[in-house]
Amino acid sequence: PGLSRLVDRLGQRRVLPGALLLSAVGVVGLVALAGTSAPVWALLLCALVMSACPSQLGSCVRARWSWALRHRPDEVPRAYAWEA
């Protein structure tokens, strides 16, 4: 909900690149540390970073389809189906 609220307030272009970067850092850190004898707190920190910025791409793409097809509302369900 927090990330979605930021997207609504600031826009997709300003929020999603940073969220993607943070999520990627968390995933890479978790994968890199998983096979080592890293302390549990380090793994939890990576998991926290990864899950704090989940990708909202599906919702954002649907919002873009709605805007792009605002003059042809009958095409929106088709665009959603293609996206899915």
VENVEN-V366203 format. One record per residue. RES is the residue in one small letter. PHI is phi in degrees with one decimal (* if undefined). PSI is psi as a letter, one per 30 degrees, with the letter a starting at -180 (999 if undefined). OMEGA is omega in radians with two decimals (none if undefined). Layout:
# VENVEN-V366203
res=RES phi=PHI psi=PSI omega=OMEGA
res=RES phi=PHI psi=PSI omega=OMEGA
This chain:
# VENVEN-V366203
res=p phi=* psi=e omega=-3.12
res=g phi=-65.5 psi=e omega=3.13
res=l phi=-67.5 psi=e omega=3.10
res=s phi=-63.7 psi=e omega=3.11
res=r phi=-64.6 psi=e omega=3.09
res=l phi=-63.2 psi=e omega=3.11
res=v phi=-61.8 psi=e omega=3.13
res=d phi=-64.7 psi=e omega=-3.09
res=r phi=-79.7 psi=e omega=-2.98
res=l phi=-104.6 psi=f omega=-3.12
res=g phi=99.6 psi=l omega=-3.09
res=q phi=-63.8 psi=e omega=-3.05
res=r phi=-62.9 psi=e omega=-3.12
res=r phi=-86.7 psi=f omega=-3.01
res=v phi=-98.8 psi=e omega=-2.98
res=l phi=-63.3 psi=e omega=3.11
res=p phi=-60.9 psi=e omega=3.11
res=g phi=-66.9 psi=e omega=3.11
res=a phi=-64.7 psi=e omega=3.11
res=l phi=-63.7 psi=e omega=3.13
res=l phi=-63.4 psi=e omega=3.12
res=l phi=-63.3 psi=e omega=3.12
res=s phi=-63.1 psi=e omega=3.13
res=a phi=-64.1 psi=e omega=3.10
res=v phi=-60.6 psi=e omega=3.12
res=g phi=-63.6 psi=e omega=-3.13
res=v phi=-65.3 psi=e omega=-3.13
res=v phi=-63.1 psi=e omega=3.11
res=g phi=-62.8 psi=e omega=3.14
res=l phi=-64.7 psi=e omega=3.13
res=v phi=-65.8 psi=e omega=-3.12
res=a phi=-65.9 psi=e omega=-3.09
res=l phi=-88.3 psi=f omega=-3.03
res=a phi=-62.0 psi=e omega=-3.10
res=g phi=-89.7 psi=g omega=-3.11
res=t phi=-107.7 psi=a omega=3.09
res=s phi=-97.9 psi=h omega=3.13
res=a phi=-66.2 psi=k omega=3.10
res=p phi=-65.7 psi=l omega=-3.10
res=v phi=-60.4 psi=e omega=-3.12
res=w phi=-62.0 psi=e omega=3.12
res=a phi=-69.4 psi=e omega=3.08
res=l phi=-63.8 psi=e omega=3.13
res=l phi=-65.4 psi=e omega=3.10
res=l phi=-63.9 psi=e omega=3.09
res=c phi=-63.6 psi=e omega=3.12
res=a phi=-65.3 psi=e omega=3.10
res=l phi=-64.9 psi=e omega=3.11
res=v phi=-62.4 psi=e omega=-3.13
res=m phi=-62.2 psi=e omega=-3.05
res=s phi=-86.1 psi=f omega=3.12
res=a phi=-74.1 psi=f omega=-3.10
res=c phi=-126.4 psi=i omega=-3.13
res=p phi=-68.1 psi=k omega=-3.13
res=s phi=-70.7 psi=k omega=3.09
res=q phi=-109.2 psi=h omega=-3.02
res=l phi=-61.3 psi=e omega=-3.14
res=g phi=-59.5 psi=e omega=3.12
res=s phi=-65.4 psi=e omega=-3.13
res=c phi=-67.3 psi=e omega=3.13
res=v phi=-66.7 psi=e omega=3.11
res=r phi=-63.5 psi=e omega=3.08
res=a phi=-64.1 psi=e omega=3.12
res=r phi=-67.3 psi=e omega=3.09
res=w phi=-62.3 psi=e omega=-3.14
res=s phi=-60.0 psi=e omega=3.13
res=w phi=-71.8 psi=e omega=-3.09
res=a phi=-65.3 psi=e omega=-3.11
res=l phi=-107.1 psi=g omega=-3.08
res=r phi=-63.0 psi=f omega=3.12
res=h phi=-90.7 psi=f omega=3.10
res=r phi=-132.7 psi=i omega=-3.04
res=p phi=-61.6 psi=f omega=3.12
res=d phi=-71.7 psi=f omega=3.12
res=e phi=-88.7 psi=f omega=-3.08
res=v phi=-60.7 psi=e omega=3.11
res=p phi=-59.1 psi=e omega=3.10
res=r phi=-65.0 psi=e omega=3.11
res=a phi=-64.0 psi=e omega=3.10
res=y phi=-62.1 psi=e omega=-3.14
res=a phi=-64.9 psi=e omega=3.12
res=w phi=-63.8 psi=e omega=-3.14
res=e phi=-66.0 psi=e omega=-3.10
res=a phi=-69.1 psi=999 omega=none
